[in-house]
Amino acid sequence: MDDSKQLWSIWQRLLGFFGGIFTRPGWVRFAQWVSGMVLCDEQHTITQEVTSLGLIPQWRNLEHFAEYGAFDERAVEGDLMRLVEQEHPCRFGRYHPTAVDDTKEMRSSLKVWGVCTFKHVSSRNPKHPKLVMAHNWVLMGDLAPGTGQEPWTYLPTAARLYMRKSQLPAGESFRTKNELAVEMLRQVDGVSEAPVLAIFDGGYARSKVVRPCLGVDEAASQGRRIEILSRPRRDARLYKPLPPPPPPSAALPPQPRRSGRRAKAKAAKGRRKGKAKSRRPGRPRKWGPRLPAPQQHTKWRVPWQAGQAWAYGRMRKFRCRAIDCRWAVSGPDTAVRVFAFVVEGYRDPWFIVTSALDLSAAQVLEAYTARFRQEDAIRDQKQRLGMEEVRAWTKAPVLRTFLMQIVSMTLLRLTQWEWGERRGEGWCPAPPWNRHKMRISLLDMRRLFWKSRALFSHFLQAMDEVETTQAAVA
């Protein structure tokens, strides 16, 4: 019972951070919804969630809160970012590492708000439809570095729903995935005390994302410079920087005009042929000489370097070579560093580009491979928190349900760290079938909460009764 009370005190304190956004009754519904996401072990619908909490009479109230409640999604995201910054600030060197990616959430009907059609070509089963309906979410979250023996941890903090322009619902404005990604990165930059390091896959390594982050596009960039770390194309265009212009004092003195017989004869010949006496100067160059593309890294005139870094679950040895250059995506005035890695256990080379020039090769490799923790979190959100089981049809429940899943996942991770500090490092021993387990999964945290399901239900029901009593007295 004491363990359950301690777990509830941690959970209630984290939920209390969002109290300033809602009214008191609204915060109670918010706490019940987030807790139901964690305690529900079947289909993640509002009906199943209130059943798992023992609050079946409150089913209609929670449905009304999801549809019509005073709910500011951007304020919830902002408070979630501030909570992570306060409880567990993510730092890698002097940077705040942040990952951006997108995923699809399958839906069964075109009547669901915000869905778009996509070609489903990955399945070879002829019975599977080739055209499916889905929500396309652009996700962003913090990456918490490991201890050197443990992998990184992903904390989702924001999401945006992308809709194709031809299938946009009435009253909605179209924005590309790149614009949504930059908007979320600027949002976390306004909260973080450290400069943000944006880590994303090659799908977002485009000028519409890279240049606003680096401050090259002044119209779209606001705030500090956001450093980028991504995967360039194999045939990316790389250039040497332009040499600095010579100082005025080093310019050649004007040559005196020749007045000899040969000069006069040449001038007369030019006039007879109608040649112009002067030539207009051409457009100034922006790019220096072309460098070999990453797929031709063997032609780079730089030596190989050896090292080791934490990549994909263990320490791996690598060899790499790097060049400082200009990248066609980032612009001619922004210095970047392009790496070609040969990693232990992988046959093909890896190509990584970054504008954070103070990061070492091992740090660049570790940070880029840590981006895969976001892929694992998306899988957990689908399998553990019911992303694929949502029964929301209208706009508000669609947006709010996905946000509740993000909040519940991040609060579970924050609870994990605080609970580990109170209980010690061995509070979650490795199971007999996997003695080498090093990472506490989201399922382990949900099992910890399931053991205290009765106490959580009691406290949440007591909170609701207090609100009902106060409303009756008023």
Stockholm file with secondary structure:
# STOCKHOLM 1.0

chainA/1-474         MDDSKQLWSIWQRLLGFFGGIFTRPGWVRFAQWVSGMVLCDEQHTITQEVTSLGLIPQWRNLEHFAEYGAFDERAVEGDLMRLVEQEHPCRFGRYHPTAVDDTKEMRSSLKVWGVCTFKHVSSRNPKHPKLVMAHNWVLMGDLAPGTGQEPWTYLPTAARLYMRKSQLPAGESFRTKNELAVEMLRQVDGVSEAPVLAIFDGGYARSKVVRPCLGVDEAASQGRRIEILSRPRRDARLYKPLPPPPPPSAALPPQPRRSGRRAKAKAAKGRRKGKAKSRRPGRPRKWGPRLPAPQQHTKWRVPWQAGQAWAYGRMRKFRCRAIDCRWAVSGPDTAVRVFAFVVEGYRDPWFIVTSALDLSAAQVLEAYTARFRQEDAIRDQKQRLGMEEVRAWTKAPVLRTFLMQIVSMTLLRLTQWEWGERRGEGWCPAPPWNRHKMRISLLDMRRLFWKSRALFSHFLQAMDEVETTQAAVA
#=GR chainA/1-474 SS CHHHHHHHHHHHHHHHTTTTTSCHHHHHHHHHHHHHHHHCCSCCSHHHHHHHHTCGGGHHHHHHHHHHSCCCHHHHHHHHHHHHHHHSCCCBTTBEEEEEEEEEEEESCTTSTTCEEEECCSCCCTTSCSEEEEEEEEEEEEEECCCSSSCCEEEEEEEEEECCGGGCCTTCCCCCHHHHHHHHHHHHHTTCSSCEEEEECGGGCSHHHHHHHHTCSTTTCCSSCCEEEECCCTTCCEECCCCCCCCGGGSCCCCCCCCSHHHHHHHHHHHHTTCCSCCCCCCCCCSCSEECCGGGGGGSCSCCEEEEEEETTEEEEEEEEEEEEEETTTEEEEEEEEEEEEETTCSSCEEEEESCTTSCHHHHHHHHHHTHHHHHHHHHHHHTSCGGGCCCCSHHHHHHHHHHHHHHHHHHHHHHHHHHHHHCGGGSCCCTTCTTCCSCCHHHHHHHHHHTHHHHHHHHHHHHHHHHHHHHHC
#=GC SS_cons         CHHHHHHHHHHHHHHHTTTTTSCHHHHHHHHHHHHHHHHCCSCCSHHHHHHHHTCGGGHHHHHHHHHHSCCCHHHHHHHHHHHHHHHSCCCBTTBEEEEEEEEEEEESCTTSTTCEEEECCSCCCTTSCSEEEEEEEEEEEEEECCCSSSCCEEEEEEEEEECCGGGCCTTCCCCCHHHHHHHHHHHHHTTCSSCEEEEECGGGCSHHHHHHHHTCSTTTCCSSCCEEEECCCTTCCEECCCCCCCCGGGSCCCCCCCCSHHHHHHHHHHHHTTCCSCCCCCCCCCSCSEECCGGGGGGSCSCCEEEEEEETTEEEEEEEEEEEEEETTTEEEEEEEEEEEEETTCSSCEEEEESCTTSCHHHHHHHHHHTHHHHHHHHHHHHTSCGGGCCCCSHHHHHHHHHHHHHHHHHHHHHHHHHHHHHCGGGSCCCTTCTTCCSCCHHHHHHHHHHTHHHHHHHHHHHHHHHHHHHHHC
//
